[in-house]
Amino acid sequence: MKSIVPFISATVAAFIIYLVLSIGSAGETNSILLWSVPELIIGLILSIITGLLCRKLWQGKRYTMANPLRWLLLVVYIIPFVIELIIANLTVAWKIITGRNIRPGIVKLTPGLKTDAGALLLSASITFQPGTATVDINEKTREMYIHCLDVGDAPMKCREPGKIFARIDLAKWIRRITE
């Protein structure tokens, strides 16, 4: 019973994602709502395979990402992320046009995240921003080394997550979602 719950959870999650991504693909005949019957069967088979392969990801004492509220927060997270993305694009464009304040280097970031999912989401959010890239992550402490277009006067100095982003501290958002 203990190993069947993560399998079922992973299978259901994979099937829901499959249904969302393939919505509206039903043909003229042999369809159920918005999906064709063969497509539903293939999706179910793929979801079962995915559930078998990913069941260990759903095991553990804490099922934080299985909470639907966390998925809603993840969707809402797109808004501050896009705002930061727009600001970063404009900032990089301005720095390239003017040629000022371009001092590339690597800084150490200590986000204080407790989960691997949080570290993954933060590093991806940083790397998507133009002019920055996550170079390395310490797996035990989850400290990140980030290449920045402008490190300022103190390269290799440890920075707070709020100082990496322009206006919004995305690490706080990620902490709400993953912890």
Residue pairs with C-beta under 8 A, 6 or more apart in sequence:
3 55
3 59
5 58
6 55
6 56
6 57
6 58
6 59
7 51
7 52
7 55
7 58
8 51
9 51
9 58
9 63
9 66
10 50
10 51
10 54
10 55
10 57
10 58
11 47
11 48
11 50
11 51
12 47
12 51
14 46
14 47
14 50
14 51
14 54
15 43
15 44
15 47
18 43
18 46
18 47
19 35
19 43
22 35
22 39
22 43
23 34
23 35
24 34
25 34
25 35
25 36
25 39
26 32
26 33
26 34
26 35
26 36
26 39
27 36
30 36
30 37
30 38
31 37
32 40
35 43
58 66
64 70
64 115
64 178
64 179
65 71
65 117
65 178
70 177
70 178
73 173
73 176
73 177
74 177
77 170
77 173
77 174
77 177
80 168
80 170
80 173
81 125
81 128
81 170
81 173
83 167
83 168
84 125
84 129
84 165
84 166
84 167
84 168
84 170
85 128
85 129
87 166
87 167
88 129
88 130
88 131
88 132
88 166
89 130
91 131
91 166
92 130
92 131
92 149
95 101
95 102
95 131
95 149
95 150
96 102
101 150
102 149
102 150
103 150
103 151
103 152
103 155
104 147
104 148
104 149
104 150
104 151
105 147
105 148
105 151
105 155
105 156
106 135
106 145
106 146
106 147
106 148
106 151
106 155
106 156
107 145
107 146
107 148
107 151
107 155
107 156
107 157
107 158
107 159
107 164
108 143
108 144
108 145
108 146
108 156
108 157
108 158
108 159
109 126
109 143
109 144
109 145
109 146
109 158
109 159
109 160
109 161
109 164
110 141
110 143
110 158
110 159
110 160
110 161
111 118
111 119
111 122
111 142
111 143
111 144
111 161
111 171
111 174
112 142
112 161
112 171
112 175
113 119
113 122
113 142
113 171
113 174
113 175
113 178
113 179
114 142
114 179
115 178
115 179
116 142
117 178
118 142
118 174
118 175
118 177
118 178
118 179
119 137
119 142
119 144
121 174
121 177
121 178
122 144
122 161
122 170
122 171
122 174
123 134
123 137
123 144
124 134
125 170
125 174
126 132
126 133
126 134
126 144
126 146
126 164
127 133
127 134
129 165
131 148
131 149
131 150
132 146
132 147
132 148
132 149
132 164
133 146
133 147
134 144
134 145
134 146
135 145
135 146
135 147
136 144
136 145
137 143
137 144
137 145
138 144
146 164
148 164
161 169
161 170
161 171
161 172
162 169
162 171
162 172
